[in-house]
Amino acid sequence: MQGRLTASELVDLLVLEKSSVSRILRKLVQSGEVIETAGAVDGRTKTLSLSEKGRSTVAGIHGFARAQVAEALGRVTEPQCRT
């Protein structure tokens, strides 16, 4: 997540059912990965953002993904690079 967004915005972004996103968000909030903040204009609307723990988790996932891609690219032979 970049910055802050609402659950409804996340539903639209991920193209998932509202109930699925709600269930996932509940687990992420309980585990401390995501922070819910009451909306400035409407207190019923909750704004979502990553916690420090969540940012650390995302950084770890990105690092793992970069390592996987680097390893896969390291196996590409010279002839394969030309095609």
C-alpha positions in Angstrom: 0.0 0.0 0.0 1.2 3.5 -0.9 0.1 6.0 1.7 -3.5 5.5 2.9 -6.7 4.2 1.5 -10.0 2.9 2.6 -11.3 -0.7 2.5 -13.6 0.2 -0.4 -10.7 1.6 -2.4 -8.8 -1.6 -1.7 -11.7 -3.8 -2.8 -11.8 -1.8 -6.1 -8.0 -2.0 -6.5 -7.8 -5.7 -5.9 -11.1 -6.6 -7.7 -12.1 -8.9 -4.8 -15.3 -9.4 -2.8 -15.8 -7.0 0.1 -16.2 -9.9 2.5 -12.8 -11.4 1.4 -11.0 -8.1 1.8 -12.7 -7.5 5.2 -11.5 -10.9 6.4 -8.0 -10.3 5.2 -7.8 -6.8 6.7 -9.1 -8.1 10.1 -6.2 -10.6 10.2 -3.7 -7.9 9.1 -4.9 -5.5 11.8 -4.9 -8.1 14.5 -1.3 -9.1 13.6 -0.2 -5.5 13.6 0.7 -5.3 9.9 -2.0 -2.7 9.1 -3.3 0.3 11.1 -6.9 1.5 10.9 -7.6 5.1 11.6 -11.0 6.8 11.8 -11.6 9.0 8.7 -11.1 12.8 9.2 -14.5 13.6 7.5 -16.5 10.6 8.4 -15.5 8.6 11.5 -17.3 5.5 10.2 -14.9 5.4 7.3 -11.6 3.8 8.3 -8.3 4.7 6.6 -5.8 1.9 6.3 -2.0 2.2 6.3 0.9 -0.1 6.8 2.5 -0.2 10.3 6.2 -0.3 10.7 5.9 -4.0 11.1 3.9 -4.1 7.8 6.5 -2.0 6.0 9.2 -4.4 7.2 7.2 -7.4 6.0 6.7 -5.9 2.6 10.4 -5.0 2.3 11.2 -8.6 3.1 8.8 -9.9 0.5 10.3 -7.5 -2.1 13.8 -8.6 -1.2 12.9 -12.3 -1.6 11.3 -11.6 -4.9 14.3 -9.7 -6.2 16.6 -12.5 -5.2 14.4 -15.1 -7.0 14.4 -13.0 -10.2 18.1 -12.5 -10.0 18.7 -16.2 -9.6 16.4 -17.0 -12.5 18.1 -14.5 -14.7 21.5 -15.9 -13.7 20.5 -19.2 -15.3 19.8 -17.6 -18.7 22.4 -18.6 -21.3 24.0 -16.3 -23.9 22.0 -17.9 -26.8 18.8 -17.5 -24.8 19.5 -13.8 -24.4 19.6 -13.3 -28.2 16.1 -14.7 -28.7 
